């Protein structure tokens, strides 16, 4: 397989279009057409990780965090980012990053935290707005079903746990084919009326190009009438953080100790304990101060995240307990998730889990 072919497999899990605008995801170093001999999955791409890739004969590194986040103006090896890029290029190793594309995936970073903590019925904590589009088109009644099937195959019509969703309405369309036209029905120079079906489907924004291509290929008309609108509906399958429930409620301190053990955390920093039982738990891997309000609104008893500052803990406002277990600690199982995913998707390919320790924070 080539780098590009593996990238397409990864995009099935976490489309790059789902990444945040500030992020730098996708292929950061290397030739997309290079044949991959072995693949190493890591949380961070550091020099020791590149050395590990060389030792294991892996010429593609799939990393959660992007080693290149801001623009590089020079490559002199003056810092760890430049040294990693230089070493990767010198050894013909490609680097692919997923970061917030995987953060926003319903099967990504936060789903893995829910799995480790044993949370049931997980849902997106902050569903993304303006990411659902609606296609309306018109077709001869006899062709409507084939067109809908083509749109479904291209990824349209998914709504929560339902697929192949559409709404159709029959009516009469009219047109006049001018000179030079080649109409599928009717004659040039004559006004023609045709019994048609109005087809309405929704789709995730990144699929617009492929869905329109499917529409044009399946539609019999020379000129296809259609419109695409962006909806204000939030996307249940895309967004930051997750919230789920414990099978059995726990005391707050009991849950924090349980989380510390399950997440291999050295320290848990938390807001005031309220003496409540914990049943509903919100999680967000990485820096999650921005989602404290969403966790309160969702009715979480505890919110587990990382990188909270002093004043962030005040935002708990005696409505829930806010817990910071560390950035690395919330994301450490992401590489296990990716190895499991890739092993299932390409079972006959060499996928290795990095053994390198990349957590830069040490505790006394």
JORA-V243732 format. One record per run of one state. SS is the DSSP state (H for helix, E for strand, C for the rest). FROM is the first residue (numbers start at 1). TO is the last residue. If there is no record, write none. Layout:
# JORA-V243732
<<SS FROM TO> <SS FROM TO>>
This chain:
# JORA-V243732
<<C 1 1> <E 2 2> <H 3 13> <C 14 15> <H 16 18> <C 19 25> <E 26 29> <C 30 34> <E 35 35> <C 36 38> <E 39 42> <C 43 46> <H 47 55> <C 56 59> <E 60 63> <C 64 79> <H 80 90> <C 91 93> <E 94 97> <C 98 98> <H 99 103> <C 104 104> <E 105 105> <C 106 108> <H 109 117> <C 118 119> <E 120 128> <C 129 131> <E 132 140> <H 141 153> <C 154 158> <E 159 159> <C 160 161> <E 162 162> <C 163 166> <E 167 177> <C 178 187> <E 188 188> <C 189 190> <E 191 204> <H 205 218> <C 219 225> <E 226 230> <C 231 234> <E 235 251> <H 252 262> <C 263 268> <E 269 270> <C 271 276> <E 277 287> <C 288 288> <H 289 297> <C 298 301> <E 302 306> <C 307 309> <H 310 316> <C 317 320> <E 321 324> <C 325 326> <H 327 331> <C 332 333> <H 334 345> <C 346 350> <E 351 353> <C 354 364>>
